[in-house]
Amino acid sequence: MKRIIIIGGGVAGLGAAFKIRRAADAGVPVEFLLVEKDPRLGGKLLTEFVDDPRSGERFIVDGGSDSFLTEKPAVHRVAKLLGILDQETGTCDENKKTFIVRGGELVELPDGIMMFAPTKIAPMATTKLYSWPAKLRMALDIVIPKRKPPAGERLDESLESFVVRRMGRECLDRLAEPLVGGVNGSDAATMSLAATYPMLLEMEQKHGSLIRGFLAQRKKVEAMKRKYPPKPGQPRRTFFTSFRKGLQTLTDAMADAAGADRIRTGVAATRVAFADSTWTVNLDDGESLTADAVIIAAEPWAAQRLVETVDARTADLIGQIPCSSSATIAMAFRESDFPADTRWHGILSPMVERQPLTGVSLMSSKWPDRAPGGYVMLRGFVGGARDQQILERGDDELVEIARAQLGRLLGVRPDAEPVFSRVYRWERGMPQYTIGHLDRVEEIESRVGGIEGLAVAGSGYRGVGVPNCLESGEQAVTKVLDDLGLPFEEHVEDKRVY
Ligand SMILES: Cc1cc2nc3c(=O)[nH]c(=O)nc-3n(C[C@H](O)[C@H](O)[C@H](O)COP(=O)(O)OP(=O)(O)OC[C@H]3O[C@@H](n4cnc5c(N)ncnc54)[C@H](O)[C@@H]3O)c2cc1C
């Protein structure tokens, strides 16, 4: 029986554990032990059930990730294996409105905007989101020649350089920065498009213009919708998906299916080493574990330390992946204290507005059944590459900061007491894919590929999204099983399972 130690109990580590369990169930002689530093499993997936002490009614609060991109199949596939596919839920799209803060006021995102590119003339002409010179500058995208890929070099550019070059500074400041940079907690000046949104670079090369590229994409989507209208009774497919009882449903179900007896929480790996054909993992409780293989599914800064004793160059490369910190401030109000319209999903606050909250998500309108009737529940976001200092404030202060901004933006009364408030801190929780990220990851993969019995997984490498991380954990299992001479072929339905 071969033994694999998994370090890290986020979606990547648990995805690895569940896959090893499937391999074992299929007769592969392998077992695992997962160690997680925190007392709880799930990593950046954290769902809390909060009761209103007065009414006893229950709120479902996602403190970290709240959803995943529906078009990415990994979570649906694993949910089907776990028997929880029917617990998936889409967003309430009848409320799907997004606002952008401009001059302290809310401006609705104009119809036809795809990412940050306009594809409809009338809403663009009338919106107050951009000045007239900015609108004309954005239209120049249609005639600005494409940038030729540098000979022999990877086609890459920062978000800032790309958007300013094609559509002008105001497009970056008012929409691309909060939508693309802010949401990823990234700095637009250093964020690598090749590693995060390669389709933007490809679109420029293929169509010579983002507007033309997004127009072509819109036509394709509309044609698909006409060709495959939703069948009666079939749930609508929305852009984002979650689970009815919160996103942690996924990691909880993977942990249960993998086997709770093989998982240890509240204990951190402190050192990984390989000698005499055996891997050793030291734990902070003094214990020393041995195994045939190790999967490190921890954040890059944690993985760096663990890999140091195995391969210094790999550790150095992983250490070059910076991570930004952020916090999510969740709170609920009685509807009567919340005078604003509640038919919207989100507010984005551009950096140029210099507001503490980078965004607000109205959870009670975005998802079904997250808050009891008569209540409004939202989450505000602070931090990211834009403002790390705000995270030095205490929880109470952050709640007050959020209340003050909600008062200014939405008219929430200053004396309106939240039914509850919670602050979830994500210290160095979001890896930043800066220029050169893909070169670093290729070198990491090539070096780790040459070390038998070692794999790395998680948000540091090829996508921070939940489905990407889940897949990376599964790929890590494939790698170490191959190293151990135990290939495991799993039948995967190639047709859509959702
Ligand atoms: C606030 C926030 C909102 C997000 N929203 C979304 C979203 O809506 N949709 C989306 O797709 N993605 C979102 N993301 C990104 C996504 O949630 C994460 O990238 C993903 O969950 C990371 O999974 P992971 O398993 O790679 O890492 P993690 O979840 O970070 O898990 C790593 C685990 O390793 C453990 N660990 C670290 N060191 C050690 C050690 N030495 N020994 C043992 N254990 C260790 C950590 O405690 C942690 O639990 C969000 C991220 C954040 C922070």
The ligand as an SDF file (V2000), in Angstrom:
LIG
                    3D

 53 58  0  0  0  0  0  0  0  0999 V2000
  -12.2520   36.6150   -0.2730 C   0  0  0  0  0  0  0  0  0  0  0  0
  -12.0970   35.6710   -1.4370 C   0  0  0  0  0  0  0  0  0  0  0  0
  -13.1410   35.5300   -2.3430 C   0  0  0  0  0  0  0  0  0  0  0  0
  -13.0110   34.6630   -3.4360 C   0  0  0  0  0  0  0  0  0  0  0  0
  -14.0600   34.5050   -4.2790 N   0  0  0  0  0  0  0  0  0  0  0  0
  -13.9880   33.5930   -5.2600 C   0  0  0  0  0  0  0  0  0  0  0  0
  -15.1390   33.2840   -6.0400 C   0  0  0  0  0  0  0  0  0  0  0  0
  -16.2440   33.8220   -5.8150 O   0  0  0  0  0  0  0  0  0  0  0  0
  -15.0190   32.3520   -7.0260 N   0  0  0  0  0  0  0  0  0  0  0  0
  -13.8360   31.6900   -7.2540 C   0  0  0  0  0  0  0  0  0  0  0  0
  -13.7860   30.8390   -8.1510 O   0  0  0  0  0  0  0  0  0  0  0  0
  -12.7330   31.9390   -6.5040 N   0  0  0  0  0  0  0  0  0  0  0  0
  -12.7930   32.8570   -5.5200 C   0  0  0  0  0  0  0  0  0  0  0  0
  -11.7020   33.0710   -4.7160 N   0  0  0  0  0  0  0  0  0  0  0  0
  -10.4890   32.2870   -4.9620 C   0  0  0  0  0  0  0  0  0  0  0  0
  -10.6180   30.8470   -4.4770 C   0  0  0  0  0  0  0  0  0  0  0  0
  -11.5340   30.7650   -3.4040 O   0  0  0  0  0  0  0  0  0  0  0  0
   -9.2810   30.3270   -3.9970 C   0  0  0  0  0  0  0  0  0  0  0  0
   -8.2790   30.5940   -4.9690 O   0  0  0  0  0  0  0  0  0  0  0  0
   -9.3220   28.8160   -3.7450 C   0  0  0  0  0  0  0  0  0  0  0  0
  -10.3780   28.4800   -2.8780 O   0  0  0  0  0  0  0  0  0  0  0  0
   -7.9890   28.3780   -3.1760 C   0  0  0  0  0  0  0  0  0  0  0  0
   -8.0250   27.0010   -2.8970 O   0  0  0  0  0  0  0  0  0  0  0  0
   -6.6950   26.2350   -2.4930 P   0  0  0  0  0  0  0  0  0  0  0  0
   -7.0610   24.8900   -2.0330 O   0  0  0  0  0  0  0  0  0  0  0  0
   -5.6910   26.3850   -3.5710 O   0  0  0  0  0  0  0  0  0  0  0  0
   -6.0830   27.0860   -1.3070 O   0  0  0  0  0  0  0  0  0  0  0  0
   -6.6360   27.4590    0.1270 P   0  0  0  0  0  0  0  0  0  0  0  0
   -8.0960   27.4940    0.1720 O   0  0  0  0  0  0  0  0  0  0  0  0
   -5.8500   28.6670    0.4770 O   0  0  0  0  0  0  0  0  0  0  0  0
   -6.1630   26.2310    1.0140 O   0  0  0  0  0  0  0  0  0  0  0  0
   -4.8360   26.0560    1.4070 C   0  0  0  0  0  0  0  0  0  0  0  0
   -4.8650   25.4410    2.7860 C   0  0  0  0  0  0  0  0  0  0  0  0
   -3.5400   25.0820    3.1620 O   0  0  0  0  0  0  0  0  0  0  0  0
   -3.4500   25.2650    4.5510 C   0  0  0  0  0  0  0  0  0  0  0  0
   -2.0350   25.3180    4.9360 N   0  0  0  0  0  0  0  0  0  0  0  0
   -1.1500   26.3140    4.6790 C   0  0  0  0  0  0  0  0  0  0  0  0
    0.0490   26.0000    5.1880 N   0  0  0  0  0  0  0  0  0  0  0  0
   -0.0690   24.7800    5.7580 C   0  0  0  0  0  0  0  0  0  0  0  0
    0.8470   23.9260    6.4450 C   0  0  0  0  0  0  0  0  0  0  0  0
    2.1190   24.2810    6.6200 N   0  0  0  0  0  0  0  0  0  0  0  0
    0.3860   22.7540    6.9130 N   0  0  0  0  0  0  0  0  0  0  0  0
   -0.9100   22.3930    6.7460 C   0  0  0  0  0  0  0  0  0  0  0  0
   -1.8180   23.1730    6.1080 N   0  0  0  0  0  0  0  0  0  0  0  0
   -1.3950   24.3370    5.6030 C   0  0  0  0  0  0  0  0  0  0  0  0
   -4.1950   26.5620    4.7940 C   0  0  0  0  0  0  0  0  0  0  0  0
   -4.5710   26.7090    6.1360 O   0  0  0  0  0  0  0  0  0  0  0  0
   -5.3710   26.4140    3.8370 C   0  0  0  0  0  0  0  0  0  0  0  0
   -6.5140   25.8690    4.4590 O   0  0  0  0  0  0  0  0  0  0  0  0
  -11.7960   33.9410   -3.6220 C   0  0  0  0  0  0  0  0  0  0  0  0
  -10.7480   34.0830   -2.7270 C   0  0  0  0  0  0  0  0  0  0  0  0
  -10.8860   34.9320   -1.6380 C   0  0  0  0  0  0  0  0  0  0  0  0
   -9.7460   35.0730   -0.6740 C   0  0  0  0  0  0  0  0  0  0  0  0
  1  2  1  0
  2  3  1  0
  2 52  2  0
  3  4  2  0
  4  5  1  0
  4 50  1  0
  5  6  2  0
  6  7  1  0
  6 13  1  0
  7  8  2  0
  7  9  1  0
  9 10  1  0
 10 11  2  0
 10 12  1  0
 12 13  2  0
 13 14  1  0
 14 15  1  0
 14 50  1  0
 15 16  1  0
 16 17  1  0
 16 18  1  0
 18 19  1  0
 18 20  1  0
 20 21  1  0
 20 22  1  0
 22 23  1  0
 23 24  1  0
 24 25  2  0
 24 26  1  0
 24 27  1  0
 27 28  1  0
 28 29  2  0
 28 30  1  0
 28 31  1  0
 31 32  1  0
 32 33  1  0
 33 34  1  0
 33 48  1  0
 34 35  1  0
 35 36  1  0
 35 46  1  0
 36 37  1  0
 36 45  1  0
 37 38  2  0
 38 39  1  0
 39 40  1  0
 39 45  2  0
 40 41  1  0
 40 42  2  0
 42 43  1  0
 43 44  2  0
 44 45  1  0
 46 47  1  0
 46 48  1  0
 48 49  1  0
 50 51  2  0
 51 52  1  0
 52 53  1  0
M  END
$$$$
